[in-house]
Every structure is written in structure tokens, then in C-alpha cells.
Amino acid sequence: MRIGVIGDRETAIGFRLAGLKDVYEVKDKEDAIKALKTLAENKDIAFIIITERLAEEIRENMKNINKVIVEIPDKNGKLAREDPIKELIRKAVGVAK
């Protein structure tokens, strides 16, 4: 089983240098969707790595993919997100932010 990668230029270069072959350098949402479909259809790919920012843009397209998808930060760093479990606990306990 192989690993596929979808990311910006710097992410793609890094994974290519690490020896991965199924690496897609994308510039926009449409390119990312095409790359995701290509990787999803490839039976040899078991694992897809995608940058967080691209994943945010194509979240709807990722829902029906039957492979393990891992989101990683890109060169701009991690996205600031609220942990949904932490938010549910805060609501249940009645603690304000």
C-alpha cells in the first residue's frame, strides 16, 4: 500500500524528497479535487496526506472517500480551530470561554 499527498509546492517538494511518488502539487480548489479523486480511485493508495488549508476548501469532497486522510499544517503553520469535544464539554458543564 502506498501513500498519496496533496499539497502546496513546498509540501509536495518535501514529500518527493522523502521518496513518495504519488504527490500532487495543487494551486487551487479545482486541482485539489482532481487530485483527491485520482488518489481515491487508485487501489494501491491506502493513505492520503493533505494540507489543512486545502482540506478546508474541499471538505465536502472528502466525506465519501474510503481511505485514511490525515491533515497536516502547511508552510504557514497550523490552522486555529476550536476542539469540538472541548466545546461540547464546556457547554455541558456551563463554562463560558
LINZICOR-V533412 format. One record per residue. N is the residue number from 1. RES is the residue in three letters. SS is DSSP state (alpha for helix, beta for strand, coil for the rest). NEAR is the number of other C-alpha atoms within 8 Angstrom. Layout:
N_RES_SS_NEAR, N_RES_SS_NEAR
//
This chain:
1_MET_coil_5, 2_ARG_beta_7, 3_ILE_beta_11, 4_GLY_beta_15, 5_VAL_beta_12, 6_ILE_beta_16, 7_GLY_beta_16, 8_ASP_coil_11, 9_ARG_alpha_8, 10_GLU_alpha_8, 11_THR_alpha_11, 12_ALA_alpha_14, 13_ILE_alpha_8, 14_GLY_alpha_8, 15_PHE_alpha_11, 16_ARG_alpha_10, 17_LEU_alpha_7, 18_ALA_coil_6, 19_GLY_coil_6, 20_LEU_coil_10, 21_LYS_coil_6, 22_ASP_beta_8, 23_VAL_beta_12, 24_TYR_beta_10, 25_GLU_beta_10, 26_VAL_coil_12, 27_LYS_coil_7, 28_ASP_coil_6, 29_LYS_alpha_10, 30_GLU_alpha_6, 31_ASP_alpha_9, 32_ALA_alpha_14, 33_ILE_alpha_10, 34_LYS_alpha_8, 35_ALA_alpha_11, 36_LEU_alpha_10, 37_LYS_alpha_8, 38_THR_alpha_8, 39_LEU_alpha_11, 40_ALA_alpha_11, 41_GLU_alpha_6, 42_ASN_coil_7, 43_LYS_coil_6, 44_ASP_coil_6, 45_ILE_beta_12, 46_ALA_beta_11, 47_PHE_beta_11, 48_ILE_beta_14, 49_ILE_beta_12, 50_ILE_beta_13, 51_THR_beta_13, 52_GLU_alpha_12, 53_ARG_alpha_9, 54_LEU_alpha_11, 55_ALA_alpha_11, 56_GLU_alpha_7, 57_GLU_alpha_7, 58_ILE_coil_11, 59_ARG_alpha_8, 60_GLU_alpha_5, 61_ASN_alpha_8, 62_MET_alpha_9, 63_LYS_coil_6, 64_ASN_coil_5, 65_ILE_coil_7, 66_ASN_coil_5, 67_LYS_coil_8, 68_VAL_beta_7, 69_ILE_beta_8, 70_VAL_beta_8, 71_GLU_beta_9, 72_ILE_beta_9, 73_PRO_coil_11, 74_ASP_beta_12, 75_LYS_coil_6, 76_ASN_coil_5, 77_GLY_beta_6, 78_LYS_coil_8, 79_LEU_coil_7, 80_ALA_coil_4, 81_ARG_coil_4, 82_GLU_coil_6, 83_ASP_coil_6, 84_PRO_alpha_6, 85_ILE_alpha_6, 86_LYS_alpha_8, 87_GLU_alpha_9, 88_LEU_alpha_8, 89_ILE_alpha_8, 90_ARG_alpha_11, 91_LYS_alpha_9, 92_ALA_alpha_7, 93_VAL_alpha_6, 94_GLY_coil_6, 95_VAL_coil_7, 96_ALA_coil_5, 97_LYS_coil_3
//
